[in-house]
Amino acid sequence: PQAASAKTDIRNCSAVPPYLPPTAINTTARLAALRGTMRAHSVHAYIVPSTDAHMSEYIAERDSRLGWLTGFTGSAGTVVVTWDKAALWTDSRYWIQAERQLDCNWELQRTTWIKSIGLWILEAVPVGGNISLDPFLFSIDTWNSYSQALHGSGRTLLPIETNLVDQVWGDQRPPPASSEIYSLPAAFTGSSWQEKVAGIRQQMEQHIRRPTAVLLSGLEETAWLFNLRGNDIPYNPVFYSYTLLTNTSISLFVDETRLSAAARQSLRAGCPGPLCVELQEYGQARAHLRRYAQGNVTVWLGTEYTTYGLYGVIPQEKLLEDSYSPVMLAKAVKNAKEQELLRAAHVRDAVAVIQYLLWLEKMVPQGEVDEFSGAQHIDMLRQAQEHNCGPSFQSISASG
């Protein structure tokens, strides 16, 4: 009787042979390949986060390294792989999901503190060992936390710019985004990108440190500043980009072949001149920043969205650090037009929700609705509303 009542939807690694539910992914080959690459780089432990190079909360399939390596599809987690162990740290929202998706190669750690990850690493990696990570996937603060956790332990924290998971993932990795990047119509913005740039430059002039440039790494910062939108990450109208805004020039690092004709025209209208946006390759952001930082300059950035990989090329004395860049703060304060549009959007959304509640009252007694079909129906009702561009996250519906 006990065996019959045992949960069959979660793994049991202590059974002989171990029991895995059909939802678990076999990761043996992926781990073996990663460990081979780690050995080639003399790496004893490799840390893999669940974010991208812009510290995005939601990420594209192409950046889902943790998901590909483990089979775990939750939105938050950290993985550490050593030569003979592999562990996933995630919060309580995802414990059951992890037990359904992980195979027995993985230990599930039910905490998220970097301190506890550090202690695990110190136990798993001998003195003299190298602990590595991709510096473009860790914020400055997170890098510092790992640095502190391992400080004085006789182990080295070693950034490696080649992402080892990407190397192993190879051509199975989803391709870069290719959809169009487009201009938001003026009716939705309340101020032109030129006005926004002027506002940020004014803040630079008035700042006591007189920064010569602002670096933007958060994807929504660049999208907001230039009134551009994209489709690179599900549920988020953003596109891969960096911006370096100086007193006299503007560099936008983006795949320019993807800009719509109208978007390109809007950015290039002021050329040549201080309101001319110079389009540069997305992959050149770091090299450009490194060159810029050699001059007599001060770069203003927000530490929350800047990776250690970019931060590390700017000498400390040329940095002006805040938690958030002036663009992130300006974006947070909505102008009159934006406030009016927000309220109108909520009214349209409320109409869809009311329609949904009425539909549920009629359909649920007939036993025709489950959580999934219900979520599909409300998506459809919202889609029917004017200006709808899709949901802001996958519907989360539950009953009972």
C-alpha angles and dihedrals in degrees: 000000000000092000092049093054094046112116108262095188095068131060124259110200095174093061118096108261095020114251118231123184117230089255093065118101121223104237100170096107094043092051093046090052092047092049090052090054091046091054091050088056094042090243116154097184129019123198119210120188129197097239138081135238091281098051089246118179090217120038140198122253088251090062096045094106094145090050093050094046097047108022088235111131101186116127097239132046148107127226130201121192123190128177091274108013139054128190138179123206117200139150129260095269088072108035096102092042091051092052088054097047106035123082123216094275087081136074113209112220112199098212137068104207117126087217091063091046088051093051091050090051092049089054094046100042123061123230110279092035126134120236111197141189141165105266090209092065099053129074119230091254094049091048089051091049092054090044090054094044091055098035115130092002096115090246124112126230102214123185113214116194095203106080105231094203090054089051091055094039088057118161091349086075113104114257123255117274114276105177122119124280107216141187119255108236113255089242089072103045112056091209136043121244089247090059091048092051090049090052093052092046089052089054089051091053094047095048114106091230093050096220114207095207144020118215117209119198103155109095094223090054094063092039091053096043095054097031089240129141135194143173106233098123123043113255092007123094094216139112134208109273149125128208131205109192117188131176091266108019143041123210118191115190107205142121094273095193086072096057114107115239090252092050092050091047092050092052096044098043093099097049125168101026145060091299094053114111111218109210114218134175113278090231092056097067096100097045090048092049091049091054092045092050091059090071130076093282145132118213118207115206143160112242094208093070103026118095124226088241092066096034091055094065093060116080111240095242090056094055130100107190130194128161088248131024119244088252093058090051094045090049090053092061107075119214121226092266093051092048091052091049092048091055092047091050090053091051091052090047091049090055090056092048092049090049088050095051090051091049091049092051089055100039106037095066088055089058091235102123134075128175092267099049088043091055090048091051096052090048088055093049091050091047089058091061119097117267093012112157097177135281123313091229137358109285112263108206130169136169139190 
